[in-house]
């Protein structure tokens, strides 16, 4: 770690990005297939595909929660101490935490009548993640370019 915090290795960065893309793409596919599939017709191939997207989404989300836990120790805490990208990182972490909680509540709903509302919240947060992640990467890249510019050398 330097005074600017901790950057992910290329392997770790690519692993996080691939997992994030799988979680986002499978969640979006599940939503789109929900608009097309008949929920009551279990013989509809779209119903089967939608279920497979949900299973893929759950597995990828589980892996993502594990990776966020691993990132917390070095990447997040290191960059927090270095006062680097705090607002964006805090917002991204909050959205990820809310997604994990709402996903858990979908699997184990506190009350069955709440499932639809929780699902809507979870989908909205998922869309927010799909928008926040590129913003987080762009902000980090911009800060890195500013930091490495010759005029900013110390």
Rosetta blueprint (number, residue, H / E / L):
1 X L
2 X E
3 X L
4 X L
5 X E
6 X L
7 X L
8 X L
9 X L
10 X H
11 X H
12 X H
13 X H
14 X H
15 X H
16 X H
17 X H
18 X H
19 X H
20 X H
21 X H
22 X H
23 X H
24 X H
25 X H
26 X H
27 X H
28 X H
29 X H
30 X H
31 X H
32 X H
33 X H
34 X H
35 X H
36 X H
37 X L
38 X L
39 X L
40 X L
41 X L
42 X L
43 X L
44 X L
45 X H
46 X H
47 X H
48 X H
49 X H
50 X H
51 X H
52 X H
53 X H
54 X H
55 X H
56 X H
57 X H
58 X H
59 X H
60 X H
61 X H
62 X H
63 X H
64 X H
65 X H
66 X H
67 X H
68 X H
69 X H
70 X H
71 X H
72 X H
73 X H
74 X H
75 X H
76 X H
77 X H
78 X H
79 X H
80 X H
81 X H
82 X L
83 X L
84 X L
85 X L
86 X H
87 X H
88 X H
89 X H
90 X H
91 X H
92 X H
93 X H
94 X H
95 X H
96 X H
97 X H
98 X H
99 X H
100 X H
101 X H
102 X H
103 X H
104 X H
105 X H
106 X H
107 X H
108 X L
109 X L
110 X L
111 X L
112 X H
113 X H
114 X H
115 X H
116 X H
117 X H
118 X H
119 X H
120 X H
121 X H
122 X H
123 X H
124 X H
125 X H
126 X H
127 X H
128 X H
129 X H
130 X H
131 X H
132 X H
133 X H
134 X H
135 X H
136 X H
137 X H
138 X H
139 X H
140 X H
141 X H
142 X H
143 X H
144 X H
145 X H
146 X H
147 X H
148 X H
149 X L
150 X H
151 X H
152 X H
153 X L
154 X L
